[in-house]
Amino acid sequence: MPAQAHRLSDRQLKAVKAKDKDYVLSDGEGLQLRVRSNGSMLWNFNYRNPITKNRINMGLGTYPELSLANARKKVIEARELLAQGIDPKVQRKAENEAKRAQTEHTLENVASAWFELKKHSVTPAYAEDIWRSLTLHVFPSLKATPLTDITAPMIIKLLRPIEAKGSLETVKRLSQRLNEIMAYGVNCGLIFANPLSGIRAAFKKPVKQNMAALAPEELPELMVAIANASIKRVTRCLIEWQLHTMTRPAEAAGTTWAEIDFDKRIWMIPPERMKKRRAHLVPLSDQALAVLETLKPHSGHRKHVFPADRNPRTHANSQTANMALKRMGFQDRLVSHGLRSMASTILNEHGWDPELIEVALAHVDKDEVRSAYNRADYIERRRPMMVWWSEYIQKAATGNLSVTAIQENTNGNVIPFR
């Protein structure tokens, strides 16, 4: 029979002193006290893995913080797990991870980590919209909720009031974003499965609506309204800049002077500001350059061509042009994004190459190979089209598009290009 280990006592432990080298005192049943040469003492449970039978040391705590009696209790608990074929060290690690998840892996913290990756794949404006929606609709009630506690019924209950208001697009986007966050949690090993994978089926689908846009024959009316509107010069220039360049509202509003090459007459929008994350080149007509020349005295010394009113160090809001159009009486008839649709319609009706129009609108070809070959953006082939488009706009602005346009203009007055 193996010799019985000498049981330790509190009196013996109080008399323990450090030596030149570490040494071990055994209490039996695998409980050991390692005495370090620096005077510290650590309880260990020495056992064999129930599967591999390899020897393992599991730290239990330091003495005297962990008393002899409590160290023996921990050994009893560990041996009970071994009797069930469970490695106590692995079990303890799993329990600690679960506890940490309760405090560290909350929805807000995981969403923050996911967002740090997400924001590099979308435009800054869209990234801002993502975080704003989570801050407004999700975090107030669920930010401290552990990711492991998130369930589909919980999120459905959260989004039902938004659906009841008719904000179906908001529900759709929040469902998608929460889905991505949970999928990120799965990929990072924080949860085993995504409970929100089919959550969108629980809500009404938003009816897709096209952006409100004017008919081609209504362009003169728009130009008259822009010329006579009581709006700031920067806003007027922003609308005309967007119209001439056929760009999206956020792309136009964020224009910087550094992006403009006056010698080559090109505006280069960097990838991070584009919806499809690809640089976009815009050939500039005389009229488009005239808009910039008009703004040089106002913002030429600043970074952005269209500075914001409250903070000139940043650019105008992407909704600035949209709100101005509403005030001009075009609500439900035209949104600033609809300017692109109107340009596309007119150019197509007048026989311009549809492929050039699509490139001008920065629509990425779904055929990735074909798209790669089109990286040249057909700059020189697009120049005549952009010149024609600007001249078409200018004729609409001056009332020279047709005889009836002059007569139907405001009292026959000529509306100058501004």
ABEGO torsion letter per residue (X at the ends): XBBBBBBBBAAAAAABBBBABBBBBBAEGGBBBBBBAAGBBBBBBBBBBAAAGBBBBBBAEBOAABBAAAAAAAAAAAAAAAAAGBBAAAAAAAAAAAAAAAAABBAAAAAAAAAAAAAAABBAAAAAAAAAAAAAAAAAAAAABBAAABBAAAAAAAAAAAAAAGBAAAAAAAAAAAAAAAAAAAAAGABABBAAAAAAAABBBBBBBBBBBBBAAAAAAAAAAAAABBBBAAAAAAAAAAAAAGBBAAAAAABBAAABBAAAGBBBBBAAABAAGBBBBBBBBAAAAAAAAAAAAAAAABABABBBAABAABBBBAAAAAAAAAAAGABGABBAAAAAAAAAAAAAAAGBBAAAAAAAAGBBBABAAAAAAAAAGGAAAAAAAAAAAAAAAAAAAAGAABAAAAAABBGGBBBBBX
